[in-house]
Amino acid sequence: MRLEFIFSAGQVKEDLPLLASFTSMMLTEGSKNHTSEKLLSKIDYYGAFINLYADNDQAGLIVVTLNRHAAKIIELVREILFSPVFPLKELNNLIQKRVQNYRISRERVQTLAMERFFESVFGSKHPYGRQIRETDFRKITPALLKDFHSKHYTPDNMSVIAAGRISRNLTSILDHTFGNLPSHSIYIEEPVSLLRGKATRKILVPKPGAVQNSVRIGSPSINKRHPDYQGLKIVNTILGGYFGSRLMKNLREEKGFTYGIRSGVSSLDLTGFKVISAEVNRENTRNAIEEIYREIHILQNLPVEVKELNVVRNFMLGEMVRMFDGPFARAESFKALHLFGLDTGYYYRFAEKIKSINSDEIIELARTYYKTEDLYEIIAGIP
């Protein structure tokens, strides 16, 4: 059985950088009743697996356990989620490790390009776009983590998704374990007013000695609550969303500018974004960028042939089948709807859109959402 405990406690809730990720990572580093070693020993004893995460919008804990140990493991999960102590020694060790990883990441042009892309698209003052500095790690203290935890890790703010061979008494176990936790009002911030992209659309991030340049081209976009989102996902797939896409055929197979190029459309709680990503040699960078814009222009002006559209339809419908292949995959698919307040008919409508979309709709969507004057162009590497 797989249980996921989800909190609206992601990066978007931070008033200081790193609070969400450090709070999440420190949850198993000691609680009121157990040291880190004892917590991990108990998890191992019951043959369970626990994973902690924090992303842009949510934070959570995933546990996979045997049904016969469910009550014991869920009791342990309660302690991890609601009784952490954030010990200073363990925090300092984690800070040291993350600083080392941060320094290593400064050498990767892919990381530099993506960070600058988010800063450009969402603005440096918003948590979605705020860049992390090395000095930010030293500002993290147990007191700050306890404060963030108390505001956002509350029973009122928790969702639980269960998948797999679910025992009949799971609901009663969850009620017994979490039902007596005190409830209080949730601390809420509304940072949406800070979502302001930069005026400069073309940005170079110098990295002397880089073997390749990393290119990111994209812009803010709609999220899956918008009625155009499903159509936009289809347009993105044609452009660069699978191995047979137009960008892959042009820049990889025909021109040899890159080993791989991809485009994606992502949905966040407050907004969304689309981005084209590639790593190219310095001498091919400008030509590669021109070809990307050329493919966008073609998509905006020429109808997609039936043969190509049928290939894309088959690919996307096959991907949808995989989204429901097994109970854990179905849980992830349900979560993707639950977090956005969408009904389960969303996937039926998406499948119908894939089957029914035509060339005129694709052209209109490409013209609406891929306006070249709105796209940010980021190059990290050597000019």
VENKATA-V124219 format. One line per field, one symbol per residue. phi: phi as a letter, one per 30 degrees, with the letter a starting at -180 (. if undefined). psi: psi as a letter, one per 40 degrees, with the letter a starting at -180 (. if undefined). burial: # if it has 24 or more other ideal C-beta (glycine too) atoms within 12 Angstrom, else .. Layout:
BEGIN
phi->???
psi->???
burial->???
END
This chain:
BEGIN
phi->.cbbccbdbdedddcbdiddddeddddcckbdcbdeddddddededicbbbcabbecbbabcbcbdedcedddddddedddcbdchddddddddedddddddddddccdddddddddddddcjdccedcdddcdddddddbedddddddddccbedcccbccbjddddceeddddddcdcddcadddbcbdedddbddddccbccdbeiddbcccbbladadcdddddddddddeddedacadcdddddddcddcidadabbbbbbccdcaaabacbacbdedcedddddddddddddddbcdddeddddddeddddddddddbdjddddddddeddedcicdddedddddddedcebddddddddddcbdddcddbcbckcd
psi->ihhhhhigfadeeheiiedddddddedeehadeiiddddddddddefihhhiihaddiiahhhhiideeddddddddddddefiegiddddddddddddddddddeehdddddddddddddeieeiddehihiddddeehidddddddddddgiddehihhiiaghideddddddddedehhiiihhhigedeeghiidhdhhhghghehdiihhhhaiiaiaeeheedddddddddddfeideiddddcdddddfdidiiiiihihideaiiihhhihiideedddddddddddddddedhihidddddddddddddddddeegidddddddddddddefiieeddddddddddeiiddddddddddefhdeehihhhhbh.
burial->##############.################..#.#..#..##..#.#.#.##############.#.###.###############..##..##..#...#......###############..#######....#..#.#.###.##.#####.########.....#..##..##............#...#.##....###.#..#.#############...###############..########..#.##.#######################.##.###.###.##.###...#...##..##.##..##..#....#.##.#####.#..#...##..##.##..#...###.##..##.#..#######..
END
